[in-house]
Amino acid sequence: MDGYFNPDSEEIVLYRIDPRYKGNAILTRDIDLSKRPIFKPLVSHELNADFQLITSTKDGYLMITNHEAVNRKLIWIPKTAKSPKEWETIVAESKTAGYLDSIQIVSPFLLMNYVNNGVSVINIHKAADGAFVETMPSPGPGTIHSIGSGGKPGILVFTYESLVDQGSLYGYRVGTQKLVKLQPENPASPLKDFVYEHTTYKSEDGTEVPIQLLYHKDTKRDGSNPVYLHAYGGFGVNMKPEFNSKLFIWAQLGGIVAIPNIRGGAEMGGQWHLDGSLTKKQNSFNDFKAATKWLVAQGWTEHSRIGVEGGSNGGLLIAAMELQASDLIGAAIANVGVYDMMRFHKFTRGFHWINEYGSLRSKEEFQAMLKYSPVHNVTPAEYAPILISTGNKDDRVAPIHSFKLAAALQEAQKGTNPILLRVNANSAHGAGTRLEYVKQTAEEFAFFMEFLGMLTKEEKASSGQTPPP
């Protein structure tokens, strides 16, 4: 449950989630306590849909919703409306632009920010009636955000990001289809020596999956490059191309960064999310496995030089990879993950995830979860080296998930590769302070560098390790 005061309509707005239903409900209440206000439902759980309030007035509410629109749409709900039949569609669900991620209102326009093929697409509509005006050009296959007014009618400014762009400011005059970069290039920037590539590969069932790559311009496809393979694949979260200093450092160290937009996110639309959830969750794992095979087939690397990393739902992804396809990777890092799919709903906020993973009350969903639940599928075998990390104060994904997985793998490991558990006593669902984040990143890089063959004999000796003969 979450709530806030909305000054536009002088109301308290309350978001409520009930795991018996999909989506959320929204309730409102007058701020004037002298009226003895009570919370009244604006949208109910029974609609089984997500609703996101954008703005409101004393006459009604502007919302994004996936109600009868898997890619989401923009609607207006008058305060006098008694049922969804009285709602007005301002901008209908797009079948071509992609998944409606967010909107910004810059008078006299509605700027509809879609995600299509994993990158930003901005459609401009009239705020007065929702009529389509044009699709704004983009500097490249990246992420556009922070769109605002340029100070004159029809002039927009925005920030563009990618894996090799920390955030460049652009200007655009509506109707011209011409962008103007508002800041000069820095000739001394190390970013100019690196390549960002956005392409696709085929998953096991033939589905095309978008993937982002980052590497130095002199990188050769000789099968020798260490790869940092990172993904999330759940809850409709979009892994859009954005600059990440941690991943850029990996590229500076001589590695390749690969980020596949596997099913479970919404990078290819709302259906992309549904195709990687509940009884179809295995699709996420299959997409990730296929990414490792594609990287090898393209000559970028070999399986023993691929390090896989993910956190939270991405931690589940990494654990599934370790158990289902350990031979496809050289090392794994699973952070604050969900690993007990039979009991996740019993710990802290876990019951909120039933609509993503499934319910034990459904035979089909129970069987699907049991098939991949990490702690229930550990068997004696030779596993790749794995670093399992958790925070002792994590109230989102309880540390017991990591404790169980680490214990099970340590008991079942038949090889010599280490199964390590890292517990940060001072952090919750993440690395905690900035200093702790830097420390954890250094430890993760050291782990990958050791097991992906990035250290020389001299470097191993200087770190106190005994190099192999």
C-alpha positions in Angstrom: 0.0 0.0 0.0 1.3 3.5 -0.9 -0.3 6.9 -0.7 0.3 10.6 -1.2 -1.4 14.0 -1.2 -2.4 15.2 -4.6 -2.6 19.1 -4.5 -4.2 19.3 -8.0 -7.4 17.6 -6.7 -6.9 18.3 -3.0 -7.2 14.6 -2.3 -5.2 11.8 -0.6 -4.6 9.1 -3.2 -4.0 5.6 -2.1 -2.5 2.7 -4.2 -3.5 -0.7 -2.9 -2.3 -4.2 -4.0 -4.2 -7.4 -3.3 -2.4 -10.6 -4.3 -5.8 -12.2 -5.1 -6.0 -9.9 -8.1 -3.7 -8.7 -10.8 -2.8 -5.0 -10.9 -3.8 -2.5 -8.3 -6.7 -0.5 -6.9 -6.7 3.3 -6.4 -8.7 4.9 -3.6 -9.2 8.7 -2.9 -10.3 10.8 0.0 -10.9 14.5 0.5 -8.1 16.3 2.4 -10.7 18.3 4.4 -11.2 16.4 7.6 -14.1 18.5 8.6 -16.1 16.6 5.9 -15.4 13.3 7.7 -14.1 11.8 4.5 -13.7 8.1 3.8 -11.6 6.5 1.1 -13.7 5.8 -2.0 -12.6 3.4 -4.8 -11.6 5.2 -8.0 -10.6 1.9 -9.7 -11.1 -1.5 -8.2 -9.1 -4.7 -7.9 -11.9 -6.6 -9.8 -10.6 -5.0 -13.0 -7.4 -7.0 -12.7 -5.4 -4.2 -14.3 -2.6 -1.7 -13.5 -3.4 1.9 -13.1 -0.9 4.8 -12.8 -2.2 8.3 -12.0 -0.5 11.0 -14.1 -2.3 14.1 -13.0 -5.8 15.1 -11.9 -8.1 18.1 -11.6 -11.3 18.7 -9.7 -13.1 17.2 -12.7 -11.2 13.9 -13.2 -8.1 11.8 -13.5 -5.5 11.2 -16.3 -4.1 7.7 -16.1 -2.0 5.1 -17.8 -3.5 1.6 -17.7 -3.3 -1.8 -19.3 -7.0 -2.4 -18.8 -8.1 -4.0 -22.1 -4.7 -2.8 -23.5 -1.7 -5.1 -23.0 0.7 -2.3 -24.3 -1.1 0.3 -22.1 -3.1 3.4 -23.1 -3.9 6.8 -21.7 -7.4 7.4 -20.3 -9.4 10.1 -18.6 -11.7 9.1 -15.7 -14.3 11.8 -15.0 -15.2 12.2 -11.3 -18.8 11.5 -12.2 -18.0 8.2 -13.9 -19.8 5.2 -12.4 -18.2 2.5 -14.5 -15.4 1.9 -17.0 -17.9 2.4 -19.8 -17.9 6.1 -18.9 -14.1 6.4 -19.2 -12.6 8.3 -22.1 -9.6 6.9 -24.1 -7.3 9.9 -24.8 -4.5 7.9 -26.6 -5.4 4.3 -27.6 -3.0 1.4 -27.2 -0.5 1.4 -30.0 0.1 -1.7 -32.0 3.3 -0.3 -33.7 4.9 2.2 -31.3 5.4 -0.4 -28.5 4.9 -0.5 -24.8 3.7 2.8 -23.2 6.4 3.4 -20.5 5.5 6.9 -19.4 4.2 10.2 -20.5 5.1 13.9 -20.0 2.9 16.9 -20.5 4.6 19.8 -22.2 1.8 22.2 -23.3 0.3 21.9 -25.8 1.6 18.4 -26.3 1.4 14.9 -24.7 4.8 13.2 -25.1 4.2 9.5 -25.1 7.4 7.6 -24.2 7.2 4.1 -25.6 9.7 1.2 -25.5 10.0 -0.7 -28.7 12.6 -3.3 -29.4 14.2 -2.3 -26.1 14.8 1.4 -27.0 12.8 4.7 -26.6 10.2 5.9 -29.2 8.6 9.3 -28.5 5.2 9.9 -30.1 3.9 13.5 -29.9 0.1 14.0 -29.5 -2.0 17.1 -28.9 -2.9 17.5 -25.3 -6.3 19.0 -26.2 -7.7 15.9 -27.9 -5.0 13.2 -28.0 -4.6 13.5 -31.7 -1.3 12.1 -33.1 1.1 14.7 -34.4 4.4 12.9 -35.2 7.1 10.6 -34.0 10.1 12.5 -32.7 13.5 11.5 -34.2 16.0 9.9 -31.9 19.8 10.4 -31.8 20.1 6.6 -31.8 18.9 3.3 -30.3 19.0 4.5 -26.8 16.9 6.0 -24.0 15.2 9.4 -24.0 14.1 11.0 -20.8 13.6 14.3 -18.9 11.7 15.9 -21.8 10.8 19.5 -21.1 9.9 22.8 -22.7 12.6 24.8 -24.5 11.0 28.0 -23.4 9.1 28.7 -26.6 5.9 27.0 -28.1 6.9 23.8 -30.0 10.4 23.7 -28.7 11.4 20.6 -26.7 14.6 19.7 -24.9 15.5 16.2 -23.7 18.3 13.9 -22.5 19.5 11.0 -24.5 21.5 8.1 -23.0 23.1 4.9 -24.2 25.9 2.5 -23.0 28.4 5.0 -24.4 26.5 8.3 -23.7 26.3 9.5 -20.1 23.5 11.9 -21.0 23.5 14.4 -23.9 21.1 17.3 -24.1 19.2 17.8 -27.3 16.7 20.3 -28.7 13.8 19.7 -31.1 11.3 21.9 -32.8 8.1 20.0 -33.4 7.4 19.4 -37.1 11.0 19.8 -38.4 12.3 16.2 -37.9 15.7 17.7 -37.1 17.6 17.4 -33.8 20.1 19.9 -32.4 22.7 18.8 -29.9 22.9 21.4 -27.2 26.3 20.6 -25.8 29.7 20.1 -27.4 31.5 16.8 -27.7 34.3 16.2 -25.2 37.3 15.2 -27.3 39.1 13.9 -24.2 36.3 11.5 -23.2 37.2 7.9 -23.1 33.7 7.0 -24.3 34.7 7.8 -27.9 36.9 4.7 -28.0 34.0 2.3 -27.2 31.3 0.9 -29.3 27.6 0.4 -28.4 25.8 -2.1 -30.6 22.1 -2.9 -30.5 21.1 -6.0 -32.3 19.1 -9.2 -31.9 19.6 -13.0 -31.6 17.3 -16.0 -31.8 16.2 -17.8 -28.6 15.7 -21.6 -28.4 12.2 -21.4 -29.8 13.2 -19.0 -32.6 12.0 -15.8 -30.9 14.1 -12.7 -31.8 15.5 -11.2 -28.6 17.1 -7.7 -28.5 20.6 -7.4 -27.0 22.9 -4.5 -26.1 26.7 -4.8 -26.5 29.5 -2.6 -25.2 33.1 -3.1 -26.1 36.3 -1.3 -27.0 36.6 -0.4 -30.7 39.7 -2.5 -31.1 38.1 -5.7 -29.7 38.6 -8.7 -31.9 36.1 -11.5 -32.5 38.7 -14.2 -31.7 36.7 -16.1 -29.1 39.0 -14.8 -26.2 37.0 -11.9 -24.7 35.7 -12.1 -21.1 32.0 -11.3 -21.1 29.8 -9.7 -18.4 26.3 -11.0 -19.2 23.6 -9.2 -17.3 19.8 -9.4 -17.4 16.6 -9.1 -15.4 13.6 -10.5 -17.2 10.7 -10.0 -14.9 7.8 -7.8 -13.7 7.6 -5.9 -17.0 10.8 -4.0 -16.0 12.5 -2.5 -19.1 16.3 -2.8 -19.3 16.7 0.2 -21.6 20.1 1.3 -22.9 21.5 3.6 -20.2 25.0 4.6 -19.2 26.3 2.5 -16.3 29.7 3.4 -14.9 30.2 -0.1 -13.4 29.7 -1.8 -16.7 31.8 0.7 -18.5 34.7 0.0 -16.2 34.3 -3.7 -17.2 34.7 -2.7 -20.8 37.8 -0.6 -19.9 39.3 -3.7 -18.3 39.1 -5.4 -21.7 35.8 -7.2 -21.4 32.5 -7.1 -23.3 29.2 -6.1 -21.7 26.1 -7.9 -23.0 22.6 -7.1 -21.9 19.8 -9.2 -23.5 16.2 -8.0 -23.1 14.9 -11.5 -22.3 11.2 -12.2 -21.9 9.7 -11.2 -18.6 10.4 -7.5 -19.2 8.3 -5.3 -21.5 10.9 -4.2 -24.0 8.9 -5.8 -26.8 5.5 -5.0 -25.4 3.2 -6.2 -22.7 2.9 -9.6 -24.1 6.7 -10.0 -23.8 6.2 -9.7 -20.1 3.4 -12.2 -20.0 5.5 -14.6 -22.1 8.2 -14.6 -19.3 6.0 -15.0 -16.2 3.9 -17.6 -14.4 3.8 -20.9 -16.3 6.0 -19.4 -19.1 8.9 -18.3 -16.8 11.2 -20.9 -18.3 11.2 -18.7 -21.5 13.3 -16.1 -19.6 15.9 -18.7 -18.7 15.9 -20.1 -22.3 16.5 -16.7 -23.7 19.4 -16.2 -21.4 21.0 -19.5 -22.3 20.6 -18.7 -26.0 22.4 -15.4 -25.4 25.5 -17.3 -24.3 25.4 -19.6 -27.3 25.0 -16.6 -29.7 28.0 -14.8 -28.1 30.1 -17.8 -28.7 28.8 -18.4 -32.2 29.5 -14.8 -33.1 33.1 -15.2 -32.1 33.0 -12.8 -29.2 34.0 -15.3 -26.5 33.9 -18.9 -25.3 31.6 -20.3 -22.7 34.3 -20.6 -20.0 34.9 -16.8 -20.3 31.2 -15.7 -19.8 30.3 -14.3 -16.4 26.6 -14.0 -15.7 25.2 -11.6 -13.1 21.7 -10.5 -12.0 19.9 -9.2 -8.9 16.5 -9.8 -7.3 14.4 -11.4 -10.0 17.7 -11.4 -11.9 19.2 -13.4 -9.1 16.6 -16.1 -9.8 17.7 -16.0 -13.4 21.3 -16.6 -12.5 20.5 -19.4 -10.1 18.4 -21.1 -12.8 21.4 -20.7 -15.2 23.8 -22.2 -12.6 21.5 -25.2 -12.2 20.2 -25.7 -15.8 23.2 -24.8 -17.8 26.4 -24.5 -15.7 28.4 -25.8 -18.6 27.5 -22.7 -20.7 29.2 -20.2 -18.3 32.5 -19.6 -16.5 31.2 -18.0 -13.3 28.0 -16.6 -11.8 27.1 -13.8 -9.4 23.5 -13.9 -8.0 22.5 -10.9 -5.9 19.6 -10.7 -3.4 17.6 -13.3 -5.4 14.4 -15.3 -5.0 15.3 -19.0 -4.9 12.6 -20.8 -2.9 9.6 -20.8 -5.2 7.5 -23.0 -2.9 7.7 -20.5 0.0 8.5 -17.1 -1.5 5.0 -15.8 -0.6 5.6 -16.5 3.1 8.6 -14.2 3.5 8.2 -10.4 3.9 6.8 -8.9 0.7 6.8 -12.1 -1.2 3.0 -12.4 -1.5 3.1 -9.4 -3.8 4.9 -11.6 -6.4 2.2 -14.2 -6.7 0.9 -12.7 -9.9 4.4 -12.8 -11.4 5.6 -16.2 -10.4 2.4 -18.1 -9.6 0.3 -19.5 -6.8 0.6 -22.9 -5.1 -3.2 -23.1 -5.3 -3.0 -23.5 -9.1 -1.8 -26.9 -10.2 -0.3 -25.6 -13.4 1.6 -22.8 -11.7 2.7 -25.0 -8.9 4.2 -27.5 -11.3 5.9 -24.8 -13.4 7.5 -23.3 -10.3 8.6 -26.6 -8.8 10.3 -27.4 -12.1 12.7 -24.5 -11.9 12.7 -23.5 -8.2 16.5 -23.3 -7.5 16.5 -24.7 -3.9 14.4 -27.7 -5.1 16.5 -28.6 -8.1 20.0 -28.8 -6.6 21.4 -32.2 -7.3 25.0 -33.5 -6.9 27.0 -32.2 -9.9 30.0 -30.0 -10.9 28.8 -26.4 -10.7 30.4 -23.3 -12.0 31.9 -21.0 -9.4 29.2 -18.8 -8.0 29.1 -15.8 -5.6 25.7 -15.5 -3.8 25.2 -12.1 -2.2 22.5 -10.9 0.2 21.9 -8.1 2.7 21.2 -8.9 6.3 18.5 -6.2 6.5 16.8 -7.0 3.2 13.0 -6.8 3.8 12.1 -7.2 0.2 13.7 -10.6 -0.7 14.5 -12.3 2.7 18.1 -13.4 3.1 16.9 -16.9 3.9 16.6 -17.4 0.1 20.3 -16.9 -0.3 21.2 -19.0 2.8 19.2 -21.9 1.5 20.7 -21.8 -2.0 24.2 -21.5 -0.8 23.8 -24.4 1.7 22.3 -26.6 -0.9 24.9 -25.9 -3.6 27.8 -26.3 -1.1 26.4 -29.7 -0.1 25.9 -30.8 -3.7 29.1 -29.5 -5.3 31.1 -32.4 -6.7 33.8 -30.2 -8.4 36.4 -27.9 -7.0 34.8 -24.6 -7.9 33.8 -22.4 -4.9 30.3 -21.8 -3.8 30.5 -18.5 -1.9 28.0 -16.6 0.2 28.5 -12.9 0.8 26.3 -11.3 3.5 26.4 -7.6 3.9 25.5 -6.9 7.5 24.5 -3.2 6.9 22.6 -3.4 3.6 19.0 -4.2 2.6 17.9 -4.9 -1.0 21.1 -3.6 -2.6 24.6 -2.6 -1.6 23.7 0.0 0.9 26.0 3.0 1.1 28.0 4.3 -1.9 31.2 3.0 -0.2 29.6 -0.5 0.2 28.5 -0.5 -3.4 32.1 0.3 -4.6 33.5 -2.4 -2.3 31.0 -5.0 -3.5 31.6 -4.1 -7.1 35.4 -4.5 -6.6 34.8 -8.0 -5.0 32.5 -9.0 -7.9 35.0 -7.9 -10.5 37.8 -9.7 -8.7 35.7 -12.9 -8.6 35.0 -12.7 -12.3 38.5 -11.8 -13.2 39.8 -14.8 -11.3 37.5 -17.3 -12.9 37.2 -15.9 -16.4 41.0 -16.0 -16.8 41.7 -12.3 -16.8 44.6 -12.4 -14.3 48.2 -13.1 -15.2 50.4 -15.4 -13.1 52.1 -12.3 -11.7 48.8 -10.7 -10.7 47.7 -13.9 -9.0 51.0 -14.1 -7.2 50.8 -10.5 -6.0 47.3 -11.1 -4.6 48.5 -14.1 -2.5 47.2 -16.8 -4.9 49.3 -19.7 -6.1 49.2 -19.8 -9.9 48.8 -23.1 -11.6 51.9 -24.7 -13.0 
